[in-house]
């Protein structure tokens, strides 16, 4: 898996009334039966855990794409070693290699960032609800609290993806036939649901 880093944007809901929150934040809270008039810390904690698990499930799709593309690159590297650099077949392989690089920049990596963006937006809505109406909470305190909530989950999810990719690489290396490579799988997908600390 390519090196991946996600950077969160600053918290922007500080001091906003409910009606001025972005529509997706209002909808997220309403969907879970939450509002300034129905704040329940237990429900908020449960929703945060559920949202962390959903993030893990969402990331599996683009992750599988990344694994498949890495396998395609490995096959191309093998082909490069055997082909004459002046041959038409080499040019085709080279074109395919460039195509994969472009695909990664426009496909699974942006999808992953989008899922992280959506997760942060939803957690920000929960953070807003937790601090709504509290006069003792400064922006700096809320920002610090929010960062702690999202960073642990995001960093844990990325670490889990690297671990799953390492497992897939190990299985691929064990497979001596190129044809078996496509059948290798990432069996440790449960780490995105269980091993990542979500709260």
C-alpha positions, 0 to 999 in steps of 0.5 A: 500500500502506498504511504498514506497520511490524512490531515484533519481540518480545524474544527469549525462548529464552535459557537454555532447554533444548531440551525447554522450547522452544515446540513449534513451535521444536522441530518446526522444528529437527527438520524440518531435521535440527537438534538440540543434538546435530546442530548444523551451522553450514552447515546453519543458514545454509542454513536461514536463507536458505531461511526468508527466501525462504519469507517473501518467497513468503508475503507475495505473497498478502496483498500482491496482496490489498492491490493489488487493494483499492487499485484498488477504492478508486481506482475508488470515488474516481472514482465519488465525483467523479461521484455526487450525495452525496444519491444512493443510488449514493453511499451504496452507494459510501461503504458499499463504501469503509468495507468495504474499510478494515475488510477491510484491518484484518482481512484482508491486514495481519494475514496479513502480521504473522502471516507475520512472526511465524512467520519470527521464531519460526523464526529464534529457534529457529536463534539458540537452536541457535547459542548453545546451551551457550555460557557466554560469550554474554550475553542482550544479545549474543544479543538483538543478534545475533538482531535483526540477523538478523531486521531486515535481512530484514524491512526488506528485505521491506517495502521490496520490497513498497513498490517492487512497489506503486509499480510497480503504481501506475505501471502503473495510472496508465498505463492510461487505462481502468478496465477495464484496471486489473484486468489490471495486475500486479506483475511485480517479485515476484522482488525478494522472492526475490532482491534482499532480503538474507536473511543 
